[in-house]
Structures are given as structure tokens and as C-alpha cells.
Amino acid sequence: MDKLFEKKWFIKVGSVAIAILLFLMVNSDGTTTTTGGLPGITDGSRVIEEAQLNVYYDDENYVLTEAPETVQATLRGPQNVLTFSQVTQGQQEFFVDLTDKEPGVHYERVQHRGFPADLSISIVPMTVRVVIQEQQTVSFPVEVDIENEGMIAEGYQVGEPVVDPSTVDVRAGIGIVEQIAGARASVNVEGADNDVSGSFPVVFVDGNGTELELTANPAAVDITVPITAPNKTVPVRIGREGELDEGLAIDDISFDPSEVTIYGPVDVINDISFIDLDPLDLSGLDGSVVTEKDVIVPQGVESVDPETVDVSVDVVEESERVFQDYEIIVENESDEQNVTFVEPDGGMFDLTVSGSDELLQRLERSDIQASIDVEDLEAGEHEVTVTFDGPQHLRFVDEGLTVVIEIGNGDITASNSETNDEEEEDETPESDSS
């Protein structure tokens, strides 16, 4: 090696090589590299099949809606320069400049920069079509597509989705905005037996339902799809405990709401026709009173809505009304029974009803009933309790009334009646034949 450095020709060649490298390094920062070919170096070419094409425009006010992504470029020149251009290709680009252009369609010549000056560059295509449009920011309501709605748990129902935020924005060119038919997010509810919640991406679609390559702001929204158990709406009713003060009567009891919704298995709720509230204590009530009562959840029912009901009670002075000669109805009398009233005679009595004056004025005889049940009673004398039935908020003063009845054998009685009729016919005197 020492001998090599002693050779004058080696020192000259090395000096030239170092000078060339220093020259290249100094000029590599310029937009056009001026590296020249070396004597004795042959020319060559290199093809860039997909060279990225950059488009410069006012992206604050406009949006690029059409432009080729790449072009083909052929580089020709000294082989050493071609090789050097590969080393410095990060500083090279192909571009079109629309920074001073208005919105619309433009046909622009493709430019290049950063390549050595000794290279000849041909570009295909030389001119490209570029479209820029004025940007618009438009809001769209988010529509929720429920996937597999028919495949939720048996008996359950899909409610109305809740979306937050309910609208999204998109910034795009006028022509693109006109293609947007809506913003959508999809939620899969297959097999769900509870609410389905989460963050779901939003896409924009055109009139054919085809997804557009646009980005929503925000890109995703929070969605809750209510999944409700089988349910049924039933009326409420309330039991009573205690007694009103003497001389008072209930004029009206109303509920707000008068119906509630019960949730639970189908076989449970189908057997429920009404639902009870906590009992109403009548003690000390007077005038108009509003009280809140809890809904009693029946066994097997998962939940009720609402859980409480407002009960309004109107208490007024008590009046009485008497229905004279009211007939007691005999129920469940068989063909083998013949019922006769011993007391009261003929099964008639004066029926007294108490309540508010307004209710009593509207009351008809047909609205109330007094009856006895003789089912399974054997022949003989019986003391039976009378059952009263009528509109609510009325009180039967005769509650607990008992009557005495005689039950005879219906067949025997009928047979005796026929025998007596025959005897009467035999005793009828014959007419004179004079």
C-alpha cells in the first residue's frame, strides 16, 4: 500500500475522484442537479413505471376531486448520472401546480424537479386532467341500519336507536356533496336480549347505496339500540283497607296513568289481565286527595313501567237510596231443586244503597244485583247469605243479610202437581142433559 501511494498517477486519479464527490455533495441541495457525465462513460436510460404525481392547490378553499396518482417517466443520459439520480431520488418529484387556479377542470403539463441537468426526461402522459372544486361543509343526520333484526332473542323487540351525536359533517367539493344521499351506521343485533351499545363508524352513501370515499366528522358515533323484553299493557286496580269516617262516601277514584306496561316471559305476561297497586287506606280521608302508590310486581314479571301511579280520591258526604221490593235472584238452581223463600216472603225486600249523591242519582235497578247460590244444597230448610254486586264506590247497607229458603224435590213437586190436576178434573160435575 505504501508503494501505491508513492505512485504519482495514483495520487492524481484519487484527487480527481475526491474533487468530483465534493462537487456532487455541494450541488445536491439545488433543485436541479448539475452533475455531468465523465469522459468515456456511455449513455443509458431508466424507466420509472409509477412515479408519484403531486398536485399543489389551495387546499383550504378547494378540494381535489380528480387527478392521476402516478405517471410514467423515462430518464436518459450518462450512466453515471443515471446512477447518481437513483441515489438522490428522494429529492426528485413530478407535479402539477394549480395554486393560482380557480375551481374547475384543468389540463396541466406535468413538471419535474430535482433531477440532474444532464438527464433528458420524458413523461407519459405529458398533460393530465385535474379537477378542483370549491369545498363545502355539510351536515347529515345519521341513519342507523339494524342488521339481523329478525334474529334477536325470541319475544324481544327492537326499539328506536339513540344516536350521539345525531348528525355528522363532511367537507367536500360541491359535486361530491351532491352525490351524498345520506350518512349511515350499521348495528348488528343478532341474538341480543339486552340493549346494544357502542361506537360505530359512519359512512356516506349515494342514491344507489354505494359507499363514497369520504370521511365523516366525527368518524364514529355512539349508538344505543334498545332491546326490550316481551311486554303487555294492562290496567291497574287498587284494593282498600280501613274505613271512611261515618257519613262519608267515595265519589271517584282515578289513576294516572290508568295502565302500566309489564315486561317478562310471554307465558307469564299473557296470563295477567290487570295489576295491583299498594292498598289505599281509607282511614281519615276527606275531600280530594292525591297519593302516590307503588305498582306491585307479580311473580315472574321482570319489570313494570312506570313503577308508581298517582291515585286521586274524591270523598264527599254519604247519601242513601232505597229500592223497594227488590227481588233476590236464585243462582245455580238445578232441575231437581224447587226453591221457596220462607223469609222474606217471595224473596222480595227493600234494598238500601249508600254512596255519593251523584252516583246514586245515576244508579238504575238493573245496575245492581242481590243473589243467593243454592248449588249443592240438599232438600230442606236453609239459611243463606245474600251476595250483592254493583258499581264501585257504592256500599250496600244490607251487606251480610241472610234469608231462609225451603228446597223441595223438583220432580216430586211436579208429579204431585200433575196428580192434583187430574183429581180436580175427576171432581168436575157433569152437566145436565135436559
WOBEL-V693349 format. One record per residue. N is the residue number from 1. RES is the residue in one small letter. SS is DSSP state (helix for helix, strand for strand, loop for the rest). PHI is phi as a letter, one per 30 degrees, with the letter a starting at -180 (none if undefined). PSI is psi in whole degrees, 0 to 359 (NA if undefined). Layout:
N/RES/SS/PHI/PSI ; N/RES/SS/PHI/PSI
This chain:
1/m/loop/none/320 ; 2/d/helix/d/321 ; 3/k/helix/d/326 ; 4/l/helix/d/320 ; 5/f/helix/d/342 ; 6/e/loop/d/346 ; 7/k/loop/d/127 ; 8/k/helix/d/322 ; 9/w/helix/d/326 ; 10/f/helix/d/320 ; 11/i/helix/d/322 ; 12/k/helix/d/314 ; 13/v/helix/d/318 ; 14/g/helix/d/322 ; 15/s/helix/d/318 ; 16/v/helix/d/317 ; 17/a/helix/d/318 ; 18/i/helix/d/320 ; 19/a/helix/d/319 ; 20/i/helix/d/315 ; 21/l/helix/d/317 ; 22/l/helix/d/322 ; 23/f/helix/d/317 ; 24/l/helix/d/318 ; 25/m/helix/d/320 ; 26/v/helix/d/322 ; 27/n/helix/c/0 ; 28/s/loop/d/344 ; 29/d/loop/d/349 ; 30/g/loop/d/163 ; 31/t/loop/d/333 ; 32/t/loop/b/121 ; 33/t/strand/d/132 ; 34/t/loop/c/23 ; 35/t/loop/d/130 ; 36/g/loop/c/163 ; 37/g/loop/d/153 ; 38/l/loop/d/147 ; 39/p/loop/e/138 ; 40/g/loop/i/356 ; 41/i/loop/d/130 ; 42/t/loop/d/157 ; 43/d/strand/d/158 ; 44/g/strand/a/189 ; 45/s/strand/b/157 ; 46/r/strand/b/135 ; 47/v/strand/c/128 ; 48/i/strand/c/108 ; 49/e/strand/d/316 ; 50/e/strand/b/80 ; 51/a/strand/d/129 ; 52/q/strand/d/136 ; 53/l/strand/c/120 ; 54/n/strand/c/140 ; 55/v/strand/c/125 ; 56/y/strand/c/129 ; 57/y/loop/a/174 ; 58/d/loop/d/89 ; 59/d/loop/d/358 ; 60/e/loop/d/330 ; 61/n/loop/c/341 ; 62/y/strand/b/164 ; 63/v/strand/b/139 ; 64/l/strand/d/117 ; 65/t/strand/c/343 ; 66/e/strand/a/129 ; 67/a/loop/a/144 ; 68/p/loop/d/147 ; 69/e/loop/d/331 ; 70/t/strand/b/164 ; 71/v/strand/b/167 ; 72/q/strand/c/134 ; 73/a/strand/b/139 ; 74/t/strand/c/124 ; 75/l/strand/c/131 ; 76/r/strand/b/142 ; 77/g/strand/l/187 ; 78/p/strand/e/144 ; 79/q/helix/d/323 ; 80/n/helix/d/327 ; 81/v/helix/d/322 ; 82/l/helix/d/318 ; 83/t/helix/d/317 ; 84/f/helix/d/325 ; 85/s/helix/d/332 ; 86/q/helix/d/326 ; 87/v/helix/d/326 ; 88/t/loop/c/22 ; 89/q/helix/d/341 ; 90/g/helix/d/342 ; 91/q/helix/c/4 ; 92/q/loop/c/149 ; 93/e/strand/a/159 ; 94/f/strand/c/137 ; 95/f/strand/a/164 ; 96/v/strand/b/144 ; 97/d/strand/c/113 ; 98/l/loop/c/24 ; 99/t/loop/d/334 ; 100/d/loop/c/15 ; 101/k/loop/c/152 ; 102/e/loop/d/166 ; 103/p/loop/d/146 ; 104/g/strand/k/195 ; 105/v/strand/c/131 ; 106/h/strand/b/141 ; 107/y/strand/c/110 ; 108/e/strand/b/144 ; 109/r/strand/d/135 ; 110/v/loop/d/128 ; 111/q/strand/c/167 ; 112/h/strand/b/160 ; 113/r/strand/a/160 ; 114/g/loop/j/4 ; 115/f/loop/c/150 ; 116/p/strand/e/145 ; 117/a/loop/d/336 ; 118/d/loop/d/358 ; 119/l/loop/c/139 ; 120/s/strand/c/127 ; 121/i/strand/b/124 ; 122/s/strand/c/138 ; 123/i/strand/b/137 ; 124/v/strand/b/121 ; 125/p/loop/d/155 ; 126/m/loop/d/327 ; 127/t/strand/b/137 ; 128/v/strand/b/154 ; 129/r/strand/c/126 ; 130/v/strand/b/133 ; 131/v/strand/b/127 ; 132/i/strand/b/143 ; 133/q/strand/b/155 ; 134/e/strand/d/135 ; 135/q/strand/d/146 ; 136/q/strand/b/146 ; 137/t/strand/c/118 ; 138/v/strand/b/142 ; 139/s/strand/c/142 ; 140/f/strand/b/137 ; 141/p/strand/d/144 ; 142/v/strand/d/121 ; 143/e/strand/c/139 ; 144/v/strand/c/123 ; 145/d/strand/c/117 ; 146/i/strand/d/115 ; 147/e/strand/c/139 ; 148/n/loop/h/41 ; 149/e/helix/d/327 ; 150/g/helix/d/3 ; 151/m/helix/c/22 ; 152/i/loop/d/173 ; 153/a/loop/e/146 ; 154/e/loop/e/132 ; 155/g/loop/i/347 ; 156/y/loop/d/161 ; 157/q/strand/b/147 ; 158/v/strand/c/127 ; 159/g/loop/c/187 ; 160/e/loop/d/124 ; 161/p/loop/d/147 ; 162/v/strand/c/123 ; 163/v/strand/c/133 ; 164/d/strand/b/117 ; 165/p/loop/d/159 ; 166/s/loop/d/347 ; 167/t/strand/b/155 ; 168/v/strand/b/158 ; 169/d/strand/c/155 ; 170/v/strand/b/138 ; 171/r/strand/c/117 ; 172/a/strand/a/172 ; 173/g/strand/d/159 ; 174/i/helix/e/316 ; 175/g/helix/d/324 ; 176/i/helix/d/317 ; 177/v/helix/e/322 ; 178/e/loop/d/341 ; 179/q/loop/d/344 ; 180/i/loop/d/123 ; 181/a/loop/c/336 ; 182/g/strand/l/171 ; 183/a/strand/c/134 ; 184/r/strand/b/151 ; 185/a/strand/b/139 ; 186/s/strand/c/137 ; 187/v/strand/b/127 ; 188/n/strand/c/122 ; 189/v/loop/c/17 ; 190/e/loop/e/127 ; 191/g/loop/i/4 ; 192/a/loop/d/137 ; 193/d/loop/b/12 ; 194/n/loop/b/170 ; 195/d/loop/e/141 ; 196/v/strand/c/119 ; 197/s/strand/b/154 ; 198/g/strand/l/181 ; 199/s/strand/c/127 ; 200/f/strand/b/136 ; 201/p/strand/d/149 ; 202/v/loop/c/135 ; 203/v/strand/b/156 ; 204/f/strand/c/141 ; 205/v/strand/b/155 ; 206/d/loop/c/188 ; 207/g/loop/d/340 ; 208/n/loop/c/2 ; 209/g/loop/i/7 ; 210/t/loop/d/134 ; 211/e/strand/d/135 ; 212/l/strand/c/148 ; 213/e/loop/d/73 ; 214/l/loop/b/155 ; 215/t/loop/c/126 ; 216/a/loop/d/154 ; 217/n/strand/b/107 ; 218/p/loop/d/161 ; 219/a/loop/d/340 ; 220/a/strand/b/153 ; 221/v/strand/b/157 ; 222/d/strand/d/128 ; 223/i/strand/b/136 ; 224/t/strand/b/121 ; 225/v/strand/c/110 ; 226/p/loop/d/131 ; 227/i/strand/c/109 ; 228/t/strand/c/144 ; 229/a/loop/d/163 ; 230/p/loop/e/139 ; 231/n/strand/b/166 ; 232/k/strand/a/142 ; 233/t/strand/c/127 ; 234/v/strand/b/152 ; 235/p/strand/d/159 ; 236/v/strand/c/158 ; 237/r/strand/b/164 ; 238/i/strand/b/136 ; 239/g/strand/d/167 ; 240/r/strand/b/148 ; 241/e/strand/b/155 ; 242/g/loop/i/181 ; 243/e/loop/b/146 ; 244/l/loop/d/156 ; 245/d/loop/d/151 ; 246/e/loop/e/137 ; 247/g/loop/i/3 ; 248/l/strand/c/154 ; 249/a/strand/b/155 ; 250/i/strand/d/125 ; 251/d/strand/d/324 ; 252/d/strand/a/147 ; 253/i/strand/b/126 ; 254/s/strand/b/159 ; 255/f/strand/b/144 ; 256/d/strand/b/104 ; 257/p/loop/d/165 ; 258/s/loop/d/350 ; 259/e/strand/b/153 ; 260/v/strand/b/160 ; 261/t/strand/c/128 ; 262/i/strand/c/144 ; 263/y/strand/b/138 ; 264/g/strand/l/185 ; 265/p/loop/e/146 ; 266/v/helix/e/318 ; 267/d/helix/d/341 ; 268/v/helix/d/308 ; 269/i/helix/d/335 ; 270/n/loop/d/336 ; 271/d/loop/d/2 ; 272/i/loop/c/123 ; 273/s/loop/c/346 ; 274/f/strand/a/170 ; 275/i/strand/b/141 ; 276/d/strand/c/152 ; 277/l/strand/c/166 ; 278/d/strand/e/143 ; 279/p/strand/e/151 ; 280/l/strand/c/121 ; 281/d/strand/d/116 ; 282/l/loop/d/347 ; 283/s/loop/d/126 ; 284/g/loop/i/1 ; 285/l/loop/d/140 ; 286/d/loop/a/141 ; 287/g/strand/i/209 ; 288/s/strand/c/127 ; 289/v/strand/b/138 ; 290/v/strand/c/127 ; 291/t/strand/b/147 ; 292/e/strand/c/130 ; 293/k/strand/b/140 ; 294/d/strand/d/145 ; 295/v/strand/d/130 ; 296/i/loop/d/119 ; 297/v/loop/d/116 ; 298/p/loop/d/157 ; 299/q/loop/d/134 ; 300/g/loop/j/343 ; 301/v/strand/d/133 ; 302/e/strand/d/318 ; 303/s/strand/a/165 ; 304/v/strand/b/153 ; 305/d/strand/b/120 ; 306/p/loop/d/173 ; 307/e/loop/d/346 ; 308/t/strand/b/156 ; 309/v/strand/b/138 ; 310/d/strand/d/127 ; 311/v/strand/c/121 ; 312/s/strand/c/128 ; 313/v/strand/b/129 ; 314/d/strand/c/119 ; 315/v/strand/c/129 ; 316/v/strand/b/179 ; 317/e/strand/d/144 ; 318/e/loop/d/140 ; 319/s/strand/b/169 ; 320/e/strand/b/152 ; 321/r/strand/b/136 ; 322/v/strand/c/129 ; 323/f/strand/c/106 ; 324/q/strand/d/151 ; 325/d/strand/h/52 ; 326/y/strand/d/130 ; 327/e/strand/d/133 ; 328/i/loop/d/129 ; 329/i/strand/d/136 ; 330/v/strand/c/121 ; 331/e/strand/c/149 ; 332/n/loop/i/36 ; 333/e/loop/d/125 ; 334/s/loop/d/171 ; 335/d/loop/d/336 ; 336/e/loop/d/357 ; 337/q/strand/c/142 ; 338/n/strand/b/104 ; 339/v/strand/c/128 ; 340/t/strand/b/131 ; 341/f/strand/d/126 ; 342/v/strand/d/315 ; 343/e/strand/b/120 ; 344/p/loop/d/158 ; 345/d/helix/d/126 ; 346/g/helix/i/5 ; 347/g/helix/i/28 ; 348/m/strand/c/139 ; 349/f/strand/a/168 ; 350/d/strand/d/114 ; 351/l/strand/c/123 ; 352/t/strand/c/128 ; 353/v/strand/b/137 ; 354/s/strand/c/152 ; 355/g/strand/l/194 ; 356/s/loop/d/152 ; 357/d/helix/d/322 ; 358/e/helix/d/317 ; 359/l/helix/d/321 ; 360/l/helix/d/325 ; 361/q/helix/d/329 ; 362/r/helix/d/352 ; 363/l/loop/d/133 ; 364/e/loop/c/158 ; 365/r/helix/e/324 ; 366/s/helix/d/348 ; 367/d/helix/d/344 ; 368/i/loop/b/163 ; 369/q/strand/a/138 ; 370/a/strand/b/127 ; 371/s/strand/b/161 ; 372/i/strand/b/153 ; 373/d/strand/c/118 ; 374/v/loop/c/16 ; 375/e/loop/e/134 ; 376/d/loop/i/8 ; 377/l/loop/d/134 ; 378/e/loop/d/171 ; 379/a/loop/d/143 ; 380/g/strand/k/188 ; 381/e/strand/c/138 ; 382/h/strand/b/147 ; 383/e/strand/c/120 ; 384/v/strand/b/141 ; 385/t/strand/d/137 ; 386/v/loop/d/136 ; 387/t/strand/c/132 ; 388/f/strand/c/144 ; 389/d/strand/b/139 ; 390/g/loop/a/186 ; 391/p/loop/e/154 ; 392/q/loop/d/162 ; 393/h/loop/i/9 ; 394/l/loop/c/153 ; 395/r/strand/b/131 ; 396/f/strand/c/113 ; 397/v/loop/d/330 ; 398/d/loop/d/16 ; 399/e/loop/e/131 ; 400/g/loop/j/1 ; 401/l/loop/d/136 ; 402/t/strand/c/150 ; 403/v/strand/b/159 ; 404/v/strand/c/129 ; 405/i/strand/b/157 ; 406/e/strand/c/125 ; 407/i/strand/c/119 ; 408/g/strand/c/169 ; 409/n/strand/d/118 ; 410/g/helix/d/320 ; 411/d/helix/d/316 ; 412/i/helix/d/318 ; 413/t/helix/d/317 ; 414/a/helix/d/321 ; 415/s/helix/d/318 ; 416/n/helix/d/323 ; 417/s/helix/d/319 ; 418/e/helix/d/321 ; 419/t/helix/d/317 ; 420/n/helix/d/322 ; 421/d/helix/d/321 ; 422/e/helix/d/320 ; 423/e/helix/d/321 ; 424/e/helix/d/324 ; 425/e/helix/d/323 ; 426/d/helix/d/329 ; 427/e/loop/d/357 ; 428/t/loop/d/122 ; 429/p/loop/d/143 ; 430/e/loop/d/146 ; 431/s/loop/d/151 ; 432/d/loop/d/148 ; 433/s/loop/c/23 ; 434/s/loop/d/NA
